[in-house]
Amino acid sequence: MTSNFELKGVWFLPHNKEKKIYGSLFYEQGKSSKLDLIGAFDELSLGSKYEIILGITSEGESITLYECYVSNWNKISSEDYSSPTSEVITNYILRGFHFENIDTMIFNRTSCEIFNLDEWIGVSGFFHEPTNIEKLRNGERVIQYKLPVLPKFKIDNTCTGQFKYSVNNIGWYRFQKSVTLNQNVEFELDFKDEKRFNKILFYIIRFQNFLILALNEATSIKSINLFREEENSTPIRVFLTNSLIQNSRKVKFDMQMLFDYQRINEDFPTIIQNWYSKYDILESSLDLIFDQFYKGNNFSENTFLNLAQAAETFHARLHNHTKIPKQEYKEMQSEILRLTPEKYHYWLNDQFNFGNGLNLQTRLTELCEKYSNKVLDELIGDKELFTKQVKHSRNYYTHYSPSSKKNALKGYDLYVLSEKLKAILISAILIEIGFDDKKLEEYYSNVKWLFFNHII
């Protein structure tokens, strides 16, 4: 895990390099990183934004701070002869290079560590021969290791991915008392053309979210390295300071996951391509779903509303048919208008604009029919009741109309309803990106008591 740090040095804006301000940068994983300055760059109000701040540490290291916001500013007055101070919050710290604007922050390769990635892949370079009792009695110990090499996989036409392993060198000493050998794996991306920093982050975060589908809980980015086009260039280390790197709970192993790499390795190249290609189509829905995991156990009515919206959007993006065939609906509309006094046409046309769309309950019914399985059927129970509960609860917590209050679920019952809805959506995502529905049912069966015991 990346250690917290403090960097002292001078800081300045790219367009005003002469004005250097002394200060300290504080990084603490999972929290906002702040730059405490003895002075201020400009007379800006709180919340004002600097796209980039540059720094040179006392050790001579180049630092780029990206997406920075003024959070505190103590302006000097004539009565106060103490030094003015200011505080800046930054979202991204890039160590090892100065980038003067976002257009220069382009890279052709990146690698990152993600919590639980090693366990999800489940490949170890350690191996041993069958136990030899005689050698054990004689005090002999043999450790064998060979660096795993897994095949590369295509992400899209511009990007190739790989799970890249590394292992530390063993230090040998004149008097050896111990040996430490640590295996490490990173998710590495190679780009055909250089890509901007923000775009690279999209690739990384989308794979992070793919792991969430397997783990059924949030995971975190441990480190990111960026590489420029020049050969053998020193990697630029990136430190994120947002919720996507919050501390994860604990290490998981294969039997605690919905699926791992070993179970899907034959289909993985197809699945991962589908994941990235469909993410653009389903992004608005997926972001609402993954937000549930990043928020952990913080449940509220908005949690449920976001899932209901995610379900409606998901269905609309992939199955946006109408109640009545369009031509038949058009003919029906013309006939109704022909038989109705013209003074009512304005109101009728307004109804016709939305009258052929699917409502939430219909969309939920179709989602349950297409993406559920025996395990989820058992979890959901009465599907008709389930879809009605979602519909009534969504209507109430959206409009708070007294007429729908009696049918809306509350408290723990609403939480259980949300968890059921989330389970259907996860199943829908996996089937859409290429998971076999029968195998997926088996995967759910293996973990149902672990994943759903709290709501059964």
MARTOR-570850 format. One line per field, with one value per residue (C-alpha): x, y, z. Coordinates in steps of 0.25 Angstrom, whole numbers. Example, Ala and Ser with C-alpha at 12.3 -4.5 7.8 and 13.67 -1.06 7.14 Angstrom:
X = (49:55) .
Y = (-18:-4) .
Z = (31:29) .
% end
This chain:
X = (0:5:11:6:16:19:27:33:38:34:21:17:7:12:9:16:29:36:26:30:23:29:19:17:9:2:-3:-11:-18:-33:-33:-32:-18:-15:-4:-1:5:12:6:-4:-4:-15:-26:-36:-49:-51:-54:-46:-39:-25:-24:-9:1:16:26:40:43:55:60:59:48:38:23:11:-2:-15:-29:-26:-36:-34:-40:-35:-28:-24:-22:-12:-17:-11:-13:-7:7:8:10:-2:-5:-14:-18:-21:-27:-23:-29:-16:-1:8:23:35:31:26:13:10:-4:-14:-10:4:-1:0:5:6:6:1:2:-6:-7:-22:-25:-29:-25:-14:-24:-35:-25:-20:-7:5:20:23:23:29:32:24:28:41:41:56:60:51:57:71:67:67:57:55:47:45:39:37:31:17:14:-1:-5:-8:-23:-29:-37:-41:-34:-25:-21:-16:-16:-7:-6:9:16:29:37:47:62:67:78:90:99:111:103:89:78:66:60:48:42:29:21:14:4:0:-11:-3:-9:-1:-7:-5:-6:-3:-15:-18:-17:-32:-35:-25:-32:-45:-38:-33:-45:-54:-45:-46:-61:-60:-53:-65:-74:-66:-63:-77:-70:-62:-47:-36:-25:-12:-3:-2:10:10:21:24:28:43:49:54:47:46:31:23:16:2:-5:-21:-28:-42:-52:-47:-35:-42:-37:-43:-48:-40:-33:-43:-40:-46:-57:-62:-63:-75:-64:-49:-40:-37:-52:-54:-40:-44:-55:-48:-42:-57:-63:-53:-55:-70:-68:-61:-69:-83:-78:-79:-94:-97:-89:-100:-106:-93:-88:-101:-99:-84:-87:-94:-81:-72:-82:-81:-92:-97:-112:-123:-135:-126:-118:-131:-135:-121:-123:-137:-132:-120:-130:-139:-127:-120:-133:-135:-121:-122:-137:-144:-156:-170:-183:-189:-182:-178:-186:-199:-197:-196:-209:-216:-212:-218:-231:-233:-230:-239:-251:-248:-251:-240:-240:-235:-223:-213:-215:-216:-203:-196:-201:-197:-182:-180:-192:-184:-172:-170:-172:-163:-171:-171:-156:-153:-162:-154:-141:-145:-150:-137:-126:-131:-127:-131:-123:-128:-142:-141:-135:-146:-158:-171:-166:-179:-179:-165:-167:-179:-171:-160:-170:-178:-166:-159:-172:-173:-158:-158:-171:-175:-190:-199:-206:-194:-188:-196:-190:-176:-166:-158:-145:-140:-150:-146:-131:-135:-142:-130:-121:-130:-130:-115:-114:-122:-115:-101:-106:-111:-98:-90:-99:-99:-83:-83:-85:-92:-105:-104:-90:-94:-105:-94:-85:-97:-100:-86:-87:-101:-100:-88:-94:-109:-109:-112:-125:-130) .
Y = (0:14:21:35:46:61:69:82:92:103:104:113:114:110:124:131:123:135:136:124:121:113:102:87:77:66:53:43:32:32:47:60:64:78:89:98:111:123:133:132:132:141:148:137:133:120:109:116:106:105:94:92:96:92:89:87:79:81:69:74:66:71:71:74:76:75:79:89:97:108:103:114:128:137:151:160:173:186:183:169:168:153:145:142:127:119:105:97:84:75:63:57:58:54:52:53:63:77:78:92:89:77:76:72:61:50:36:23:13:11:1:1:-8:-11:-17:-31:-32:-43:-51:-50:-55:-66:-69:-72:-73:-82:-97:-108:-123:-134:-134:-141:-145:-149:-135:-128:-137:-132:-118:-115:-105:-102:-90:-90:-78:-75:-62:-64:-59:-58:-55:-40:-37:-26:-15:-8:-4:6:-2:-15:-20:-30:-35:-33:-40:-36:-41:-34:-38:-47:-40:-49:-46:-51:-56:-60:-61:-59:-58:-50:-52:-44:-46:-34:-32:-20:-17:-11:-4:-1:10:10:25:34:37:49:46:47:37:27:29:24:12:9:12:4:-9:-5:-6:-19:-25:-20:-29:-41:-36:-31:-20:-7:-9:2:7:5:12:17:19:26:25:35:31:32:18:15:28:28:25:37:33:37:39:40:47:43:33:23:20:18:7:-6:-16:-29:-38:-48:-61:-68:-76:-62:-56:-57:-61:-60:-60:-75:-78:-69:-69:-76:-65:-54:-47:-46:-42:-31:-25:-26:-19:-7:-6:-6:3:15:11:8:18:26:14:7:19:19:4:5:17:8:0:12:18:5:3:17:14:25:27:33:20:13:24:23:8:10:20:11:-1:8:14:0:-5:7:7:-8:-11:2:-4:2:-3:-3:-5:9:9:3:14:25:20:19:33:38:31:36:51:49:45:55:70:79:87:74:71:80:72:58:61:63:50:43:48:39:29:18:17:6:9:5:-7:-13:-10:-17:-29:-31:-30:-41:-50:-48:-47:-55:-69:-80:-73:-59:-64:-70:-57:-48:-57:-52:-44:-37:-32:-28:-20:-13:-10:-3:5:10:13:20:28:32:36:44:52:49:48:44:34:26:26:14:5:10:2:8:6:-8:-13:-2:-6:-21:-17:-9:-21:-29:-19:-18:-33:-33:-22:-28:-41:-33:-26:-39:-46:-34:-35:-50:-58:-71:-71:-85:-83:-70:-77:-87:-76:-69:-83:-84:-70:-68:-70:-60:-50:-50:-56:-42:-40:-54) .
Z = (0:-3:9:13:11:13:2:5:-6:-14:-23:-34:-46:-60:-66:-54:-51:-45:-33:-24:-11:0:5:9:1:10:4:13:5:4:8:1:-1:3:-1:11:6:13:3:-8:-23:-26:-18:-21:-14:-7:-17:-28:-37:-42:-53:-50:-40:-41:-30:-27:-14:-5:-11:-25:-29:-40:-36:-44:-36:-45:-42:-30:-22:-12:2:11:10:21:14:21:26:31:45:44:40:40:27:19:17:7:6:-7:-9:-21:-27:-34:-30:-41:-36:-46:-57:-59:-68:-71:-77:-79:-94:-90:-80:-91:-89:-97:-86:-71:-60:-47:-35:-30:-17:-18:-33:-29:-22:-33:-44:-35:-42:-33:-38:-25:-27:-19:-21:-13:1:4:19:18:14:24:35:30:31:16:10:-5:-10:-25:-33:-47:-52:-58:-72:-76:-90:-94:-97:-106:-100:-112:-126:-119:-106:-101:-87:-79:-65:-63:-51:-44:-33:-24:-25:-13:-6:-2:10:16:27:22:33:24:10:6:-8:-12:-24:-30:-41:-49:-59:-71:-83:-96:-105:-120:-119:-108:-99:-89:-74:-72:-83:-77:-64:-70:-75:-61:-53:-63:-60:-45:-47:-54:-42:-33:-41:-36:-22:-19:-11:-14:-17:-18:-27:-19:-29:-43:-52:-65:-77:-88:-102:-99:-97:-83:-78:-63:-59:-54:-41:-39:-26:-26:-14:-17:-12:-23:-14:0:8:5:15:14:5:-2:-9:-20:-13:-7:-21:-31:-41:-43:-55:-54:-56:-68:-74:-87:-89:-83:-96:-101:-88:-85:-100:-98:-84:-90:-102:-95:-84:-93:-96:-81:-74:-68:-62:-58:-51:-42:-39:-35:-27:-17:-15:-13:-2:6:16:15:11:9:0:-10:-11:-15:-25:-32:-34:-39:-49:-53:-56:-64:-72:-74:-80:-89:-94:-98:-100:-104:-111:-110:-104:-118:-132:-136:-149:-142:-132:-142:-149:-135:-132:-146:-144:-130:-134:-146:-137:-126:-126:-131:-118:-110:-120:-113:-100:-108:-116:-102:-97:-110:-109:-97:-97:-105:-96:-85:-71:-60:-55:-70:-71:-58:-62:-74:-67:-57:-68:-76:-66:-54:-50:-40:-29:-31:-33:-19:-14:-21:-18:-24:-36:-38:-24:-25:-38:-32:-19:-27:-35:-23:-15:-27:-29:-14:-12:-25:-23:-8:-12:0:-9:-12:2:7:-3:-2:6:17:26:25:16:6:8:5:-8:-12:-10:-19:-30:-29:-31:-43:-49:-47:-53:-65:-67:-67:-77:-86:-86:-90:-77:-80:-72:-67:-62:-55:-48:-43:-38:-31:-25:-19:-12:-9:6:6:-3:1:15:21:13:13) .
% end
